[in-house]
Amino acid sequence: MANHEFTDKWKSGEAFVHQLAFDTFMIDWCYPNPKLPDGKELCDLLVVFDDKAIICQIENLKLKEWIAHNWKDVEKNLSQVAWANRQLFDLKTLIVLENSRRGKETFDPKKINRIINISILLWEEPLMPTSIYEEYKQNRIHVFDEPFSKIIFEELNTISDFVQYLVDEESFFDAIEKERTPLMIWGGEENLLSYYLLNDRSFESLINPKSWKPTMILVDGTLWEHIDSQDWYKQKKKDDEISFVWDNIIDCTHECWPWYEIIAQILAYENRFTRRILSKTYIDAHQFFAKDKEHNINVRYLASQDRSYVFLFTSWFSEQAYKNALQIHCEYAKLQFPQNNKIIWIHADKDPMDNSKYAFCYLEIDEFAEEQKQKIFENRKMTGNIPIWWKREIHEIEYNR
């Protein structure tokens, strides 16, 4: 292969991974090809989201005549990941990050509590299986082949789902290493991922079986093929389609200064299943209000983990009424879900198709004194007889098997 041909192949492979990452993590937190102060490239892709950093390095493998990978190429890629990790967290080299959405910002290693290292190996021809996990120079590195790269980025297509799987996988490897239990995975890592999905996103039943202690762990090489062909899995994919409404809302937060950073991250922390529930609630309220001829305001309250959402829809509001509604309904949400201090307020116009009028606000509200609670209830009553649902039961399961 001529040098320029291999360069083109490398660039197309890099673009392939960048696009998968953009679709999964959204462009806000992806930094392609970050540079050191001297202009040298740190890695192919750095993802920085809240207190998490994902280092990705991509290698297009040159194949030997017997269709086995060249270990030198693999080691080169692992070495680059380890070197990038050292630059960021040991040497604390000044790295200025830049992407098209956020502009320039300086990487702060003190904010990072979770580091995920990934080596991605790309090729065109069939290949002998590679290790899916390497300890290289005291760095834990996940190794993705080309087919699995596409599967994991598309299947675990939120930052929460993606990181949680890799964190759980690391704990799984720690456990079997501690017990010195051999692991054999037939086929690619997609079969280990399949086991994880089929067992409530957990490896617990492999690590700690109830009635016996394993001497070896074998993962069936047909698991992914089995899942991918099942009607319940196809239905899950169909059910998830509405969840991308939430992705669209996240995408609109980049204009909501000064709250962009915290609101975008909170919304993006929701995993794909939770986004499905949030999107259904949001769309249901919006469609109901669009048909409501009596009221010019509609409100829904919904709790998710340690945060509460206020969905507010209006047909027309004065600026003062708008501010009053913001305070009243966020405070009222705190009373309904007292365990949550984080309140995210999302306002939209009455027209469900008009996304240009989104507005966002973020509040942290501590406990109220009893006299404050009474005042909040009184303020809420003054808003009039408007449609409000805040204890709506949502019966939803991810996989209907």
Kinemage of the C-alpha trace (Angstrom):
@kinemage 1
@onewidth
@group {chain A} dominant
@subgroup {mainchain}
@vectorlist {calphas} color= white
{ca met a 1} P 0.000 0.000 0.000
{ca ala a 2} L 1.432 3.390 -0.972
{ca asn a 3} L 2.074 5.865 1.837
{ca his a 4} L -0.585 8.317 0.679
{ca glu a 5} L -3.122 5.478 0.479
{ca phe a 6} L -2.445 4.435 4.054
{ca thr a 7} L -2.723 8.074 5.191
{ca asp a 8} L -6.144 8.307 3.552
{ca lys a 9} L -7.199 5.077 5.279
{ca trp a 10} L -6.010 6.412 8.639
{ca lys a 11} L -7.895 9.674 8.155
{ca ser a 12} L -11.091 7.876 7.173
{ca gly a 13} L -10.772 5.593 10.211
{ca glu a 14} L -10.265 8.592 12.478
{ca ala a 15} L -13.299 10.318 10.959
{ca phe a 16} L -15.311 7.119 11.461
{ca val a 17} L -14.576 7.092 15.198
{ca his a 18} L -15.032 10.849 15.580
{ca gln a 19} L -18.510 10.637 14.070
{ca leu a 20} L -19.480 7.722 16.308
{ca ala a 21} L -18.311 9.683 19.334
{ca phe a 22} L -20.085 12.879 18.251
{ca asp a 23} L -23.332 10.929 17.880
{ca thr a 24} L -22.889 9.335 21.313
{ca phe a 25} L -21.483 12.126 23.466
{ca met a 26} L -22.628 15.095 21.361
{ca ile a 27} L -20.077 17.500 19.973
{ca asp a 28} L -20.052 19.705 23.082
{ca trp a 29} L -17.704 17.399 24.975
{ca cys a 30} L -15.607 15.922 22.132
{ca tyr a 31} L -12.187 17.344 21.294
{ca pro a 32} L -10.638 15.827 18.160
{ca asn a 33} L -6.836 15.787 17.934
{ca pro a 34} L -5.944 17.988 20.937
{ca lys a 35} L -2.432 19.424 20.828
{ca leu a 36} L 0.418 19.962 23.262
{ca pro a 37} L 1.945 23.462 23.507
{ca asp a 38} L 4.640 22.422 20.983
{ca gly a 39} L 1.982 21.403 18.455
{ca lys a 40} L 2.423 17.651 18.934
{ca glu a 41} L -0.830 15.693 18.928
{ca leu a 42} L -1.880 14.354 22.315
{ca cys a 43} L -4.355 11.713 21.078
{ca asp a 44} L -6.917 11.207 18.336
{ca leu a 45} L -9.915 12.080 20.500
{ca leu a 46} L -10.381 13.408 24.022
{ca val a 47} L -13.839 13.462 25.600
{ca val a 48} L -14.218 15.616 28.716
{ca phe a 49} L -17.585 15.502 30.444
{ca asp a 50} L -17.970 16.849 33.970
{ca asp a 51} L -15.485 14.819 36.079
{ca lys a 52} L -14.851 12.204 33.375
{ca ala a 53} L -12.153 12.033 30.697
{ca ile a 54} L -12.039 9.503 27.851
{ca ile a 55} L -8.772 9.168 25.933
{ca cys a 56} L -9.149 7.516 22.509
{ca gln a 57} L -6.355 6.514 20.162
{ca ile a 58} L -7.043 4.942 16.765
{ca glu a 59} L -4.765 2.620 14.819
{ca asn a 60} L -5.258 1.229 11.330
{ca leu a 61} L -3.497 -2.115 11.467
{ca lys a 62} L -1.119 -3.313 8.802
{ca leu a 63} L -1.814 -7.002 8.307
{ca lys a 64} L 0.727 -9.767 8.045
{ca glu a 65} L 0.429 -12.402 5.354
{ca trp a 66} L -1.271 -14.871 7.726
{ca ile a 67} L -4.019 -12.382 8.603
{ca ala a 68} L -2.848 -11.834 12.189
{ca his a 69} L -2.360 -8.411 13.660
{ca asn a 70} L 1.085 -6.905 14.032
{ca trp a 71} L 1.729 -6.586 17.777
{ca lys a 72} L 4.083 -3.651 17.196
{ca asp a 73} L 1.220 -1.635 15.746
{ca val a 74} L -1.028 -2.567 18.667
{ca glu a 75} L 1.694 -1.742 21.199
{ca lys a 76} L 2.312 1.590 19.474
{ca asn a 77} L -1.330 2.482 19.990
{ca leu a 78} L -1.347 1.377 23.627
{ca ser a 79} L 1.837 3.370 24.200
{ca gln a 80} L 0.240 6.501 22.743
{ca val a 81} L -2.744 6.145 25.092
{ca ala a 82} L -0.436 5.703 28.104
{ca trp a 83} L 1.657 8.687 26.999
{ca ala a 84} L -1.429 10.891 26.631
{ca asn a 85} L -2.579 9.840 30.098
{ca arg a 86} L 0.819 10.776 31.550
{ca gln a 87} L 0.812 14.166 29.819
{ca leu a 88} L -2.626 14.980 31.187
{ca phe a 89} L -2.450 13.663 34.738
{ca asp a 90} L 1.185 13.106 35.778
{ca leu a 91} L 3.008 15.921 34.019
{ca lys a 92} L -0.116 18.124 33.948
{ca thr a 93} L 0.954 19.570 30.625
{ca leu a 94} L -0.984 22.666 29.591
{ca ile a 95} L -3.589 21.504 27.062
{ca val a 96} L -5.894 23.995 25.365
{ca leu a 97} L -9.033 22.204 24.169
{ca glu a 98} L -11.141 23.438 21.293
{ca asn a 99} L -14.239 22.357 19.409
{ca ser a 100} L -16.747 24.068 17.174
{ca arg a 101} L -19.396 24.420 19.897
{ca arg a 102} L -17.472 25.565 22.953
{ca gly a 103} L -14.483 27.380 21.528
{ca lys a 104} L -11.228 27.216 23.504
{ca glu a 105} L -10.747 26.187 27.135
{ca thr a 106} L -7.889 24.895 29.260
{ca phe a 107} L -8.013 21.288 30.460
{ca asp a 108} L -8.066 21.043 34.260
{ca pro a 109} L -6.876 17.607 35.507
{ca lys a 110} L -7.988 18.436 39.066
{ca lys a 111} L -11.627 18.198 37.992
{ca ile a 112} L -11.286 14.634 36.673
{ca asn a 113} L -12.203 11.705 38.923
{ca arg a 114} L -12.755 9.006 36.300
{ca ile a 115} L -10.366 8.242 33.412
{ca ile a 116} L -11.300 5.844 30.614
{ca asn a 117} L -8.497 4.780 28.233
{ca ile a 118} L -9.499 3.305 24.870
{ca ser a 119} L -7.389 1.863 22.070
{ca ile a 120} L -9.360 1.416 18.832
{ca leu a 121} L -7.950 -0.968 16.220
{ca leu a 122} L -9.303 -0.695 12.683
{ca trp a 123} L -8.783 -2.948 9.681
{ca glu a 124} L -10.572 -4.104 6.563
{ca glu a 125} L -9.874 -7.837 6.467
{ca pro a 126} L -10.891 -10.502 9.032
{ca leu a 127} L -8.453 -10.665 11.926
{ca met a 128} L -7.460 -12.968 14.717
{ca pro a 129} L -9.183 -11.892 17.957
{ca thr a 130} L -7.393 -9.226 20.002
{ca ser a 131} L -7.433 -8.739 23.760
{ca ile a 132} L -10.336 -6.582 24.898
{ca tyr a 133} L -8.504 -5.205 27.937
{ca glu a 134} L -4.834 -4.463 28.553
{ca glu a 135} L -2.763 -3.365 31.527
{ca tyr a 136} L -0.059 -1.301 29.852
{ca lys a 137} L 2.501 0.667 31.879
{ca gln a 138} L 0.099 0.782 34.836
{ca asn a 139} L -2.715 2.023 32.615
{ca arg a 140} L -6.006 0.188 32.182
{ca ile a 141} L -6.817 0.322 28.485
{ca his a 142} L -9.972 -0.971 26.808
{ca val a 143} L -9.241 -2.359 23.348
{ca phe a 144} L -12.007 -2.090 20.729
{ca asp a 145} L -11.861 -3.761 17.359
{ca glu a 146} L -13.641 -2.177 14.412
{ca pro a 147} L -16.940 -4.136 14.613
{ca phe a 148} L -17.243 -3.600 18.370
{ca ser a 149} L -16.469 0.111 18.064
{ca lys a 150} L -19.532 0.562 15.915
{ca ile a 151} L -21.689 -1.599 18.189
{ca ile a 152} L -20.769 0.004 21.516
{ca phe a 153} L -21.029 3.602 20.313
{ca glu a 154} L -24.416 2.916 18.757
{ca glu a 155} L -25.778 0.693 21.547
{ca leu a 156} L -24.537 2.731 24.527
{ca asn a 157} L -25.199 6.094 22.939
{ca thr a 158} L -25.196 8.337 26.002
{ca ile a 159} L -22.225 9.289 28.158
{ca ser a 160} L -23.838 7.598 31.191
{ca asp a 161} L -24.529 4.267 29.446
{ca phe a 162} L -21.113 4.194 27.775
{ca val a 163} L -19.014 5.036 30.834
{ca gln a 164} L -21.041 2.829 33.192
{ca tyr a 165} L -20.445 -0.244 31.032
{ca leu a 166} L -16.680 0.322 30.896
{ca val a 167} L -16.494 1.039 34.634
{ca asp a 168} L -18.481 -2.134 35.377
{ca glu a 169} L -16.262 -4.068 32.992
{ca glu a 170} L -13.142 -2.889 34.820
{ca ser a 171} L -14.644 -4.016 38.128
{ca phe a 172} L -15.488 -7.356 36.517
{ca phe a 173} L -11.897 -7.853 35.358
{ca asp a 174} L -10.621 -6.892 38.809
{ca ala a 175} L -12.895 -9.507 40.385
{ca ile a 176} L -11.896 -12.379 38.126
{ca glu a 177} L -8.226 -11.456 38.460
{ca lys a 178} L -8.568 -11.500 42.230
{ca glu a 179} L -10.183 -14.943 42.078
{ca arg a 180} L -7.763 -16.042 39.325
{ca thr a 181} L -10.693 -17.172 37.231
{ca pro a 182} L -9.850 -17.668 33.533
{ca leu a 183} L -12.126 -15.835 31.101
{ca met a 184} L -12.798 -16.911 27.527
{ca ile a 185} L -15.047 -14.920 25.194
{ca trp a 186} L -16.038 -16.628 21.981
{ca gly a 187} L -16.372 -14.099 19.179
{ca gly a 188} L -15.976 -10.397 19.854
{ca glu a 189} L -16.590 -8.242 22.914
{ca glu a 190} L -20.130 -7.601 21.695
{ca asn a 191} L -20.981 -10.980 23.275
{ca leu a 192} L -19.759 -9.788 26.685
{ca leu a 193} L -21.806 -6.618 26.200
{ca ser a 194} L -24.804 -8.805 25.341
{ca tyr a 195} L -24.451 -10.719 28.598
{ca tyr a 196} L -24.281 -7.404 30.453
{ca leu a 197} L -27.466 -6.095 28.801
{ca leu a 198} L -29.351 -9.356 29.299
{ca asn a 199} L -28.534 -9.386 33.017
{ca asp a 200} L -29.827 -5.966 34.045
{ca arg a 201} L -26.612 -4.227 33.024
{ca ser a 202} L -24.513 -6.202 35.462
{ca phe a 203} L -21.741 -8.824 35.572
{ca glu a 204} L -22.695 -9.834 39.103
{ca ser a 205} L -24.084 -13.250 38.154
{ca leu a 206} L -20.785 -14.095 36.456
{ca ile a 207} L -18.668 -12.933 39.382
{ca asn a 208} L -20.813 -14.272 42.223
{ca pro a 209} L -23.059 -17.161 41.146
{ca lys a 210} L -25.505 -18.131 43.896
{ca ser a 211} L -24.792 -21.846 44.261
{ca trp a 212} L -21.328 -22.471 42.849
{ca lys a 213} L -17.905 -20.953 42.319
{ca pro a 214} L -16.745 -20.926 38.669
{ca thr a 215} L -13.379 -22.363 37.716
{ca met a 216} L -13.612 -20.768 34.270
{ca ile a 217} L -15.955 -18.223 32.675
{ca leu a 218} L -17.027 -18.840 29.077
{ca val a 219} L -19.066 -16.241 27.189
{ca asp a 220} L -21.198 -17.616 24.360
{ca gly a 221} L -20.126 -16.355 20.931
{ca thr a 222} L -23.708 -16.162 19.630
{ca leu a 223} L -25.187 -13.828 22.272
{ca trp a 224} L -25.052 -10.642 20.223
{ca glu a 225} L -26.423 -12.366 17.147
{ca his a 226} L -29.243 -13.747 19.322
{ca ile a 227} L -30.141 -10.350 20.812
{ca asp a 228} L -29.945 -8.525 17.513
{ca ser a 229} L -32.538 -10.864 15.957
{ca gln a 230} L -35.104 -10.741 18.784
{ca asp a 231} L -38.439 -8.923 18.426
{ca trp a 232} L -38.165 -7.475 21.952
{ca tyr a 233} L -34.797 -5.940 21.083
{ca lys a 234} L -36.166 -4.423 17.889
{ca gln a 235} L -39.119 -3.083 19.884
{ca lys a 236} L -36.722 -1.544 22.399
{ca lys a 237} L -34.988 0.301 19.582
{ca lys a 238} L -38.337 1.521 18.305
{ca asp a 239} L -39.398 2.627 21.797
{ca asp a 240} L -36.146 4.564 22.169
{ca glu a 241} L -36.816 6.701 19.090
{ca ile a 242} L -38.797 9.242 21.089
{ca ser a 243} L -35.856 9.633 23.495
{ca phe a 244} L -33.948 11.638 20.899
{ca val a 245} L -36.324 14.517 21.622
{ca trp a 246} L -34.241 14.888 24.786
{ca asp a 247} L -31.036 14.940 22.719
{ca asn a 248} L -32.530 17.768 20.692
{ca ile a 249} L -33.351 19.702 23.886
{ca ile a 250} L -29.734 19.239 25.072
{ca asp a 251} L -28.549 20.541 21.716
{ca cys a 252} L -30.583 23.726 22.255
{ca thr a 253} L -28.981 24.524 25.622
{ca his a 254} L -25.832 26.003 24.077
{ca glu a 255} L -27.632 29.333 23.792
{ca cys a 256} L -28.905 29.417 27.400
{ca trp a 257} L -26.097 31.433 28.961
{ca pro a 258} L -25.156 31.724 31.765
{ca trp a 259} L -26.571 28.310 32.687
{ca tyr a 260} L -25.396 26.388 29.626
{ca glu a 261} L -22.580 24.414 31.263
{ca ile a 262} L -24.498 22.999 34.206
{ca ile a 263} L -27.865 22.531 32.444
{ca ala a 264} L -26.364 20.800 29.401
{ca gln a 265} L -24.431 18.409 31.631
{ca ile a 266} L -27.385 17.594 33.867
{ca leu a 267} L -29.607 16.863 30.869
{ca ala a 268} L -26.861 14.801 29.212
{ca tyr a 269} L -26.315 12.726 32.354
{ca glu a 270} L -29.658 11.025 31.689
{ca asn a 271} L -29.189 7.585 30.159
{ca arg a 272} L -31.104 6.438 27.079
{ca phe a 273} L -33.900 4.719 29.004
{ca thr a 274} L -34.500 7.720 31.270
{ca arg a 275} L -34.446 9.998 28.238
{ca arg a 276} L -37.249 7.902 26.815
{ca ile a 277} L -39.388 8.523 29.909
{ca leu a 278} L -38.540 12.231 30.060
{ca ser a 279} L -39.261 12.679 26.358
{ca lys a 280} L -42.608 10.903 26.613
{ca thr a 281} L -43.623 13.107 29.534
{ca tyr a 282} L -42.481 16.235 27.750
{ca ile a 283} L -44.195 15.410 24.453
{ca asp a 284} L -47.397 14.287 26.177
{ca ala a 285} L -47.639 17.582 28.085
{ca his a 286} L -46.789 19.632 25.015
{ca gln a 287} L -49.381 17.910 22.836
{ca phe a 288} L -52.031 18.227 25.544
{ca phe a 289} L -51.357 21.934 25.861
{ca ala a 290} L -51.407 22.483 22.110
{ca lys a 291} L -55.030 21.257 22.110
{ca asp a 292} L -56.015 23.177 25.272
{ca lys a 293} L -58.191 26.161 24.319
{ca glu a 294} L -58.855 27.277 27.901
{ca his a 295} L -55.430 27.929 29.406
{ca asn a 296} L -52.332 29.828 28.310
{ca ile a 297} L -50.014 27.874 30.605
{ca asn a 298} L -49.369 24.201 31.351
{ca val a 299} L -46.896 22.709 33.845
{ca arg a 300} L -45.466 19.255 34.518
{ca tyr a 301} L -43.137 18.247 37.325
{ca leu a 302} L -40.936 15.166 37.133
{ca ala a 303} L -38.150 13.829 39.367
{ca ser a 304} L -35.130 11.962 38.002
{ca gln a 305} L -32.530 10.645 40.443
{ca asp a 306} L -31.175 13.658 42.371
{ca arg a 307} L -32.794 16.334 40.204
{ca ser a 308} L -36.254 17.640 39.392
{ca tyr a 309} L -37.580 19.028 36.137
{ca val a 310} L -40.237 21.669 35.608
{ca phe a 311} L -41.695 21.613 32.081
{ca leu a 312} L -43.514 24.893 31.481
{ca phe a 313} L -45.469 25.607 28.286
{ca thr a 314} L -46.994 28.989 27.508
{ca ser a 315} L -48.820 30.659 24.636
{ca trp a 316} L -48.059 34.196 25.816
{ca phe a 317} L -46.466 35.697 28.892
{ca ser a 318} L -45.319 39.162 29.901
{ca glu a 319} L -41.726 39.358 31.108
{ca gln a 320} L -42.812 39.863 34.717
{ca ala a 321} L -45.306 37.003 34.601
{ca tyr a 322} L -42.571 34.854 33.090
{ca lys a 323} L -40.213 35.588 36.009
{ca asn a 324} L -42.968 34.994 38.541
{ca ala a 325} L -43.819 31.628 36.998
{ca leu a 326} L -40.148 30.638 37.104
{ca gln a 327} L -39.847 31.248 40.823
{ca ile a 328} L -43.255 29.862 41.808
{ca his a 329} L -43.019 26.569 39.930
{ca cys a 330} L -39.380 25.834 40.776
{ca glu a 331} L -40.100 26.391 44.467
{ca tyr a 332} L -43.219 24.259 44.213
{ca ala a 333} L -41.206 21.468 42.557
{ca lys a 334} L -38.874 21.519 45.551
{ca leu a 335} L -41.849 20.941 47.854
{ca gln a 336} L -43.094 18.015 45.780
{ca phe a 337} L -39.650 16.379 45.570
{ca pro a 338} L -37.928 17.607 48.773
{ca gln a 339} L -35.038 15.153 48.392
{ca asn a 340} L -33.833 16.981 45.251
{ca asn a 341} L -31.965 20.278 45.514
{ca lys a 342} L -31.333 20.648 41.782
{ca ile a 343} L -34.224 22.152 39.821
{ca ile a 344} L -34.084 22.450 36.014
{ca trp a 345} L -36.743 24.597 34.396
{ca ile a 346} L -37.473 24.087 30.675
{ca his a 347} L -39.860 26.480 28.965
{ca ala a 348} L -41.280 26.053 25.475
{ca asp a 349} L -43.856 27.771 23.308
{ca lys a 350} L -47.320 26.304 22.859
{ca asp a 351} L -46.511 25.151 19.325
{ca pro a 352} L -44.891 21.680 19.721
{ca met a 353} L -43.025 22.141 16.436
{ca asp a 354} L -41.417 25.455 17.437
{ca asn a 355} L -38.078 24.749 19.116
{ca ser a 356} L -36.805 28.290 18.676
{ca lys a 357} L -38.411 29.477 21.904
{ca tyr a 358} L -36.799 27.115 24.405
{ca ala a 359} L -35.646 28.767 27.605
{ca phe a 360} L -33.768 27.173 30.490
{ca cys a 361} L -32.958 27.962 34.076
{ca tyr a 362} L -31.145 26.117 36.844
{ca leu a 363} L -31.705 26.596 40.561
{ca glu a 364} L -30.303 24.917 43.658
{ca ile a 365} L -32.865 25.119 46.435
{ca asp a 366} L -32.197 23.997 50.005
{ca glu a 367} L -34.819 23.210 52.610
{ca phe a 368} L -37.627 25.683 53.288
{ca ala a 369} L -38.766 26.831 56.701
{ca glu a 370} L -42.403 26.045 57.516
{ca glu a 371} L -43.518 29.660 56.973
{ca gln a 372} L -41.802 29.650 53.577
{ca lys a 373} L -43.630 26.469 52.600
{ca gln a 374} L -46.980 28.052 53.374
{ca lys a 375} L -46.080 31.089 51.300
{ca ile a 376} L -45.120 28.857 48.352
{ca phe a 377} L -48.464 27.053 48.494
{ca glu a 378} L -50.229 30.406 48.524
{ca asn a 379} L -48.217 31.627 45.533
{ca arg a 380} L -49.040 28.430 43.695
{ca lys a 381} L -52.779 28.928 44.286
{ca met a 382} L -52.519 32.449 42.874
{ca thr a 383} L -51.419 31.056 39.514
{ca gly a 384} L -54.998 29.947 38.915
{ca asn a 385} L -56.624 26.718 37.830
{ca ile a 386} L -54.001 25.498 35.381
{ca pro a 387} L -53.385 21.879 34.325
{ca ile a 388} L -50.623 20.404 36.500
{ca trp a 389} L -49.383 16.831 36.851
{ca trp a 390} L -46.624 16.162 39.308
{ca lys a 391} L -47.297 12.634 40.602
{ca arg a 392} L -47.813 10.985 37.263
{ca glu a 393} L -47.116 7.263 37.382
{ca ile a 394} L -44.896 6.085 34.539
{ca his a 395} L -44.985 2.371 33.831
{ca glu a 396} L -42.077 1.677 31.523
{ca ile a 397} L -39.574 -1.136 31.072
{ca glu a 398} L -36.520 -1.066 28.871
{ca tyr a 399} L -36.683 -4.613 27.507
{ca asn a 400} L -40.136 -6.161 27.241
{ca arg a 401} L -39.016 -9.819 27.161
